[in-house]
Every structure is written in structure tokens, then in C-alpha cells.
Amino acid sequence: MAITPVIPLSGLAGWAFLERTQVRQQDLFNSSADIQREISYFRENISNVETSQDLVSDRRLLSVALGAFGLGEELGKRAFVRNILDQGVFDPQSFANRLGNPAYISFTEMFSFGDGGFFPTSGRVDEIVDKFLTVSFETAVGEVDNSMRLAMNFKREMANLANQDLTQTTGWLRAIGSKPIRAVLEGALNLPPAFSQIDIDQQVGILIDKAKLVFGSGTIDVFSDPQIIDDAIRRFQLREQINNGPGVNTRGMTALSILGGGLGSAGIANLLLSNV
């Protein structure tokens, strides 16, 4: 059984703890018998895969392949996955490109059956395994506190997205095509729940304007700066902290309690946001 990550606090305090202990916790998680068993099976059998049908027909291989790109929930959609793989990404109108989900695009680029064939070199297999370990740990973290999983995914995937030399519009479309990235962006930029329901072009325009205001640039490559990513995560965690209500682990909560009940939720929110 995989080891459960330890996150004793929520919000910013929990995120700080996780960042300090992540390397040690992930090492322990990676060494668990369940994880090692799946990795060994993948390494021993992936060389037998020559077509997309070979991959989707083996549930254990497909589980690692999809899991490496954060697509584990798609495991039951074998025909869907095969269709995406067979069309590749070279054609701008391919299924993966039309989906606009950066995880599926990266998955299809790795298992490039539709773009010349998949060749499981040792380097490529190592890369898939490393990704699987990273995402599996994030998934386990999410079972303890999903906001931490979202933050970890954002830190990793947004940096990758920002360095792809995408146009302004394509960059934002790719970002909001990923549900985890979208969730962090909406929280960090204080966007309402109904934001995702408006016209997609309007969404992009609002994101550009908000990013200019908050981060100093309206292009996705602003997130190539690790400090900007950290700022976005900090804002997201603060928003989560406010939305979920202050608890005993909220920084300064003891002092606020002593002050009495006159402050109100709006006042607490203002205090929490005063350091944004």
C-alpha cells in the first residue's frame, strides 16, 4: 500500500510545510511496494508495445502511461485514448490539438503512434517513470488536501507551458484547457465561479487583463519566472483559506479570536488579504 503524505496544516502554512518536506516525503512514497510493482511491470513490458492498440489493451501499462501525465481518470476511455494517439499532434486539427488540454498534448507527443511511431528507448522510459512518480505523489497529496495537489500541479505544469513559446491567445487557451491549472488561475486572480461559463474569447481577454494587473504581463510566459508562480500559488492558497473559512491553524487566528466577534468574516478576509 502506498504511503499517505503528511500535511498537518491547511492553506499557506500547509503549503510551506509541504514544500519543506516534499523531497523526503516523495522518496518514501516512491519506495512503497505498490508503486515499485507498477514501475517494474511497465519497464519489463513497454518494449512489447508497437501500436496504440497494444498500449490500450494492457490496463497496467496504460495506467502508468496515463498516470504520468495526470490523466489517470481517463483509464476507462480506451477508444477515446486510442483515437487521440492515432491522430498525433502534427496536424493542427488533430483530436489532441482540438481538445486543447496540455496534458493530452504532452501524452500524445510522448506516445507518438500517429507521428511516426513510439520507440521506448531507455531515456524515454525513464522520463515516463519519473513523471509517473511525480504525478502519483501529487495524486496522493490530493487525497489529503486537494488544494495542495492543485498547487503542485500548477508549479510544475505552468512552468512547462510558459516555456513553449506560445502565442498569447494559445498560451491562455492551453492554460484554461487544463482543469487543475484553471482552478489555480481562477483562485489566484479572484475570478468568480461563473467565469468558466462565459464565452471562451472573453475568458482569454479577462485573463490577459487580470494577469497584466496582478503579475505585470498579459502573456503566459510571465510564468517562466518562478517568483511569479510562487506568487500565484500564494494568492490561490489565500483564496482557498478564505473560502473555506479560518480555522485554528490559520495564522493569527488566536489573536483574532481574542479580539472578539466584532470583526466579522469580511474583516478577517481583509486581514488575510492585506499581505497579498
Helices and strands as residue ranges (DSSP letters): H 11-30, H 33-45, G 46-48, H 52-57, H 59-67, G 72-74, H 78-87, H 95-99, H 102-110, G 113-115, H 122-144, H 146-162, H 168-177, H 179-188, G 193-197, H 200-215, G 220-224, H 226-244, H 253-259, H 264-273
